[in-house]
Amino acid sequence: MAWKCPECGRIEFSDAMVRCTCGYELEDPFIKLTRVSFCPDCFQYSYTDQDFCEKCGLNLTLYRLNPEAARSSLHASKAGMTEPTRELTLKFNGSAREYFRIWIVNLCLSLLTLGIFSAWAKVRKKRYFYSHTLIDGTPFQYLGRPIPILKGRIIAAVAFSAYYLSNHIFTSFLPYVLVAGTVLAPWVIVRSAAFNARYSAYRNMTFRFDGGYGGAVKQLYAWGLIPAVIIAGSFKGLSRYPMTAVVAAAFTIFGLLFPWWIKRFKGFIIGHTSYGDRKGEFSATGGQFFKIYFSAGLLLFLAAILVGILEVTIFSFSKESQVPALLGSIPLYVGYVLAYAYVKARGSNLSWNQTRLGPLRFESTLRPRALAKLYLTNTLAIIASVGTLIPWAVMRTLKYRADNLHVLLQSELTDFKGSEAGDVRAIGEELGDFFDVDLSL
């Protein structure tokens, strides 16, 4: 930083100038001087007390701390001035009556064909969901085909049968099956993500996932399973207090390791997903996920304490009847629903809000209380209707999520350029479905 001498006009590079090289001395060392700032971006002096360059707008204070961040902020602000952000309308216009007809036909034919029709049922369901989800008036497209999906499901069923038989009948083969499953799990994740991306399209342009097996191994084992095993083994010293050891290990794994692992795993999936020539970017931190899971865990802990208080103080007088015990467990179920809704809402908001796809960014505004109410009413309606209101529950859930997701564009959709993408086998996708692998935001 520099100051301009009020006598000769010379620029002196000193933050606390009391004597100029021309001989001028300040009578009052606290006199207000004209501060001079030199901008390293446009190479100009600014006679101002502001922390921003008068010519180019560079944040000079931020530049002294982090030059790259200052320049990135300046370039982003310039891009924002030349290309204003506009919101693209996201709408889901599916109908419960229409989807009920698809759902009931899928269910009946899948039962009559002993599951063979389930591949066609999946394609019909996804095509309905995609075609009724519109961004800027244009629907998504699902390009998956039933026959590859059926082949994948047959292989998935064989894999599950091998695990079940080795676990219950041919137990000597169980270690080999587990080793095979350990080797195949990263491949299933990669191929499932690749299949979902390759056969999802918008404006006749497909998505793409280019993550590799090695990257999945690193995320699943190097940053997930292996640290969890090490943490669990480190609490062996508390063998005299087994309950304390279990609680401490569970808290460390699920409270500290799991949020950090979720962040890395989502970053792997999003960072290797692209639309046209634009790749995804994920900027969330492990600390942000930790806050979400910590709050949910605290909610469950308080619900468990409330159940214990009720059982000791109110329901202890009637030990013979099971009704008081069931009533006392209600707060625990309510706490679980609230915690689950909190994780889903806050987790989705964080994941979407920290995701960029080229000029596209997203804003998710799900509310935990509203989502918990939605889950509760859906569950009660499904139970009361003996399952026939499942399509209604699915439609209102999808509509709520679409209404609370905003797509922001800082360019034009025509800026996305297509890229070549080959066929992807459905085996990994169906194995992922069979073993409930969730790759969604």
Secondary structure as UniProt FT lines:
FT   STRAND          2..4
FT   TURN            6..8
FT   STRAND          11..12
FT   TURN            15..16
FT   TURN            21..22
FT   TURN            29..30
FT   STRAND          34..39
FT   TURN            40..43
FT   STRAND          44..47
FT   TURN            54..56
FT   HELIX           60..65
FT   HELIX           67..82
FT   STRAND          86..88
FT   STRAND          90..92
FT   HELIX           96..112
FT   TURN            113..117
FT   HELIX           118..131
FT   STRAND          133..135
FT   TURN            136..137
FT   STRAND          138..142
FT   HELIX           146..168
FT   HELIX           171..173
FT   HELIX           174..198
FT   STRAND          200..202
FT   TURN            203..204
FT   STRAND          205..209
FT   HELIX           213..217
FT   HELIX           218..225
FT   HELIX           226..234
FT   HELIX           235..238
FT   TURN            239..240
FT   HELIX           242..250
FT   HELIX           251..257
FT   HELIX           258..271
FT   STRAND          273..275
FT   TURN            276..277
FT   STRAND          278..282
FT   HELIX           286..313
FT   TURN            316..317
FT   HELIX           323..328
FT   HELIX           330..353
FT   STRAND          355..357
FT   TURN            358..359
FT   STRAND          360..364
FT   HELIX           368..384
FT   TURN            385..389
FT   HELIX           390..403
FT   STRAND          405..409
FT   HELIX           413..415
FT   HELIX           427..434
FT   TURN            435..436
//
